[in-house]
Amino acid sequence: MHTSRLLALLGVTALTGLTTWCVWPRPDTRIDIARGGIATVISRYGMRSPLSDTIVVGGSGARRKVRVINRDTLQHVLSLFTVQAGSQMDYTVPPGSFGGYCSAHTTGQTLTVVVR
């Protein structure tokens, strides 16, 4: 009897955790800029990749949310996104393809953002 209660409690706890993780508001894409201007792109599901020349932002709904966190001591411009040193900005963008200057790229210095 005691074991079945424990298993039920563990099941409820696991289900609550999974539900919370699925519905918790978070951006579709996050860009983290470390000191020295090295940027990492993190998907909605936690997949990390270095900043490339093109970022693809996926998600659902009419607009996508992109969060840029700048831990560097300099302001950075990443195509559509400008973030002051030591700050964080959330951007809501419509579907489309956007390009522009990128201060986090040492060569090429351009970034294309594709929002699906």
N, C-alpha and C positions, 0 to 999 in steps of 0.2 A: 504494500500500500504506500509506504514512504517513497519507494523508488518511482512509482507512477506519478506522484506529486512533483517530485524533483524533475522528471522528464517533461511534464507539462509546463513547469516553470521555465525550464531551459528552452522549450519550444516557443513559449510566449515571448521570452526575452530575445531570442533569435529573430522572430518575426517582427517584433517592434524595431529592432536594430536595422533590419533590412528595409522595412517600410520607411523609416526615418532617412536612411541613406538615399533611397530612391526619390523621395519628395523634397528633400532639403534644398532650398534655393541656392544654386551655385551657377557660375558662368558656364557658357558652352565651351569657352576656351580661356585659358589663363596664360599670360606671358609674364614670367619672372625674370627680372634683370638683376643679376648679381653685381657686386662691386667689380669694377673693371669693364663693365658693359657687356658681359657675357649673358646672353638671353636663352631661356629654356621655355619651350611651349608645352603646356600641360592640357590634355583634353579633359572633357567633362568627366571621363571615367578614370582619370589619373595617369594616363599614358604620357610619358615624358619623351621629348625629342629636342635636339638642339635647334635653334632658330635657323631656318633655311631661307632661301630666296622667296619661297611661297608658303603661306600659311592657309590651310583650308579650315574654315570654321563651319561646323555642321550643327544640327540641332533641330528643333521643331518650332512651329509657330511662324509668325510673320517677321519677327526680328530675332537677332542673336545677341547674346550678352558676352562681351569680352572684357576681362579684368586684366589690367596691366599693373604689376607691382614693381616699383623701381627701388631697389636697395642700394643703388649706386650713389655716388656723391655728385653726379652730374645729371642734368635734365636729359631725357632721351626722347627722340622722335622716331616712331616706327610707323611709317606710312600715314595712316589715319589717326594714330594715337600719339599724344604728347603727354608725358608724365614728368613732373618735377622730381628732383632728387629726394629720395627718402619718402616718397608718397605712393599712393595707390589711386587708380581711376577706373571706374566702370564705364564702358561704352556700350550703347545699344545700336546695332547696325543692321540695315536692311540687306536682303540678298543682293549679290552683285560681285563685281571684281574691281578692286581698288589698288592702286599702286602709288608709290612715292618714295621719298628719301627715308633712309633708315640709319640712324646713328649707331646702332648696335652691330652693324656689319662693317668689318674692316676692309673688305674688298667688294666692289660693285656698288655698295651703299644704296641699294634699292630693295624694297620689300613689296611683294604683291599679296594682298589679302583677298582670298576667294571665300565669299560667304554663300553657303548653300541653304 
